[in-house]
Amino acid sequence: MRSKILKTGTVLLLSLAFSGISWADQDWSMTLTPQSTGAGPNTTVDFQIMFVNNMTQDLFFSDFGDGQSITVDLEGDVVGDGTCGPGVDCFMQNLFLTSSDPIDILAGSTGTYDLGVLMLGAHPPGARITVVVKGGPDSLPDGTFPDPAFSETSADIVVTPEPSSITLLLIGVFGGGFVARVRRTIVWNTNACL
């Protein structure tokens, strides 16, 4: 029993140590907000992107710099071919329209920026779309790239029923209950009179 506890403890300590090493080795990271959300068909979801700079020098992200910039792809139950229009999915990225170009993330700091808006098309409830953001910073002054030179982050959207559909469902449930209660009352009163 004691050896099992020691083995489990050793595995736990090693996994914590390795996970700490992997985080400490990264010069920078990016994360989407929200990470997961529900949204109705034909609605919009606003996304923020947070950059973390673990380095002792500034990081720059340019729209068309020597880095990979920042691009957005849609995966999953996507409707349409990427061209914006009524009833199709479309991502309107405005990262470099609403922020300075290049974006400067100061050494040892974080920066949160408006990434853009996902416009959902016509989807059945339960459909899933994944917003995938890829890219990397510009090269450092010495010509090298931070580690990792390229990164990826994603967020999941699950299509939920439209509020009007939920309202109709609730009206049907309560209406059915009301009719059943009235019917039961009439039957009871009829039986009582006999």
Phi, psi and omega in degrees: 000316183294323180292326177296317179296318179296318178297315179298316179297320179295316179298317179298314179296318179295319180294321176295319180296315180292322179292325176294322179293318182295322179289321183291333182283343182281130177284330183203165175207164175222147183219140176270148172227127002281152178283326181208136181203163173251145179209148179281161176297150179060034175238181180237152176231124178272138180240139173250152175234133180247127175257137176242125179252111179266006185269174177262010175223159183294150172249144179235137174240117180254151177298313177226058180267197179278354175274194180268004183057204180229122178238157182235131175237154174248135179229162178103218183279059185281137178256128177097180185252018180096348177277128181293138177183174182295135175079005180241160178280141181206137175249121178259099181279130178231023182305313183268356174275328183256358181234163177294152176237112007278158173281129182252116175257111184299153180305131177067026183227179175238158175216131179247132185227156176284114181278313182159192187232130171268122175259114182279143176270202180276113182229148170284155177303140179096347178297147182237138175231137177247125175268119183247121179251128182232154174152186181199169182279169174292166178292157177283166181306332180275004177091353178271165178253147176297162179257121001279154178287335183219139181220167181217141175220156183216165177219145182252137176240128175250127181285127180254160179299150177294149179304325180294324178293319178296319179298315179297321178298314180295321178298318179297317180294311180292323178296317178298319178296320180294315180298317179297320180293318179296317180298317180297319180295318180294316179297316181298315180294323179294317179293326181291328181283337182283000000 
